[in-house]
Amino acid sequence: MIERHIEKMNIQYPIASVKGDFADRIYGVKGFPSGALVNAAGEVVWMGHPGSVPRDLIEKELEHTAFLP
């Protein structure tokens, strides 16, 4: 399901999906769908509905992120 959304929205940034409740407990997730944007330092800079994350915030955080092949 997430793959269809990524393709439909033409998302070009990395997406991680975590199974189980580990991330839920760490980030305090109470409902679904939920998303968190974690910066290169491992800090949560945004939480909420995945469809409402500000694209400019994603782009700002990606400026400080290195991608390994």
C-alpha positions in Angstrom: 0.0 0.0 0.0 2.7 2.5 0.9 4.5 1.7 -2.4 1.4 2.8 -4.4 1.3 6.1 -2.4 5.0 6.8 -3.0 4.6 6.2 -6.7 1.3 8.2 -6.9 2.8 11.2 -5.1 6.2 10.9 -6.9 8.0 10.9 -3.6 11.8 11.1 -4.2 13.0 11.0 -0.6 13.7 7.9 1.5 10.8 6.3 3.3 11.1 3.8 6.2 8.4 1.6 7.4 8.7 -0.1 10.8 6.6 -3.2 11.8 5.6 -4.0 15.3 5.2 -1.5 18.2 8.8 -0.5 18.8 8.5 2.8 17.0 5.0 3.4 18.4 6.4 3.2 21.9 9.4 5.4 21.2 7.5 8.1 19.4 4.3 7.9 21.3 2.1 6.9 18.3 -1.5 6.7 19.3 -3.3 6.4 15.9 -2.8 5.4 12.3 -1.6 6.4 9.9 1.2 8.3 11.7 4.5 9.6 10.6 7.6 11.1 12.0 10.4 13.0 10.3 13.7 12.2 11.9 16.7 14.4 11.1 20.3 13.3 10.4 21.0 13.8 14.2 18.3 11.3 15.1 15.9 14.0 16.4 12.2 14.0 15.7 11.5 17.3 13.9 7.9 16.6 12.9 5.1 14.1 13.8 1.6 13.8 12.5 -0.4 12.4 9.6 2.0 11.3 6.8 0.0 13.3 4.2 0.5 16.6 6.0 4.3 16.7 6.5 5.5 20.0 5.0 7.5 19.3 1.9 9.8 22.3 2.6 10.7 20.8 6.0 11.6 17.5 4.3 13.8 19.4 1.8 15.4 21.4 4.6 16.3 18.3 6.6 17.6 16.5 3.5 20.1 19.3 2.9 21.9 18.0 6.0 21.7 14.3 5.2 24.3 12.1 3.4 23.1 9.3 1.2 25.3 6.2 1.0 25.2 4.0 -2.1 
